[in-house]
Amino acid sequence: MAYHKTEYYDKETTEGLADAYTKIIQLLGEDPQREGLLKTPDRMAKAMQFMTQGYAQDAVAVLNSARFEEAVSEMVIVKDIELYSVCEHHLVPFYGKAHIAYIPNGYITGLSKLARVVDIYARRLQVQERMTTQILDAIIESLNPLGAAVVIEARHLCMMMRGVQKQNSSTTTSAFHGELLNNHVTRNEFLKLISSRLA
Ligand SMILES: [Zn+2]
């Protein structure tokens, strides 16, 4: 087989996390030696490292790696980019969709790179508001576009499973720059183009 996908987890980090999760399982009144839970601390250690891998990745470098000179100035929109993140207040998932637009100013980037930037900022301990501006800032830094916009709609399990227990609420955050901030016609065009998806 020519294609191999390998996963690497730092041994020391994995063992340290697994020890802590064993303690957590005990404190929750469970028996970490029970068959079903025996490997859970190790699985959790690896899962949490996977879900926070974004810290080790550079969003601007990813955008720059597929940046090309191109004399277009029409708005580029990528919508419905799935995202899965972890709320930093409860370490419970939130998930939803990101919609990104930018108006090129001499440079374009690979469309898949925009989706990767979403993953890079989602795979951290996050709040939706900060993630929205982080994605926008990376696009501005890499592409210096005439305009840019990021809209994220997400459901937060910390609101659905605990606390106020609102199962059907979703949260929308947005950040705008340049033409997409200041030009109402352009901004409304973007919002209209993604609005079929907005609840
Ligand atoms: Zn939360």
Boltz pocket constraint, residues with backbone or C-beta under 6 A from the ligand:
constraints:
  - pocket:
      binder: B
      contacts: [[A, 87], [A, 88], [A, 89], [A, 90], [A, 91], [A, 92], [A, 156], [A, 158], [A, 159]]
      max_distance: 6.0
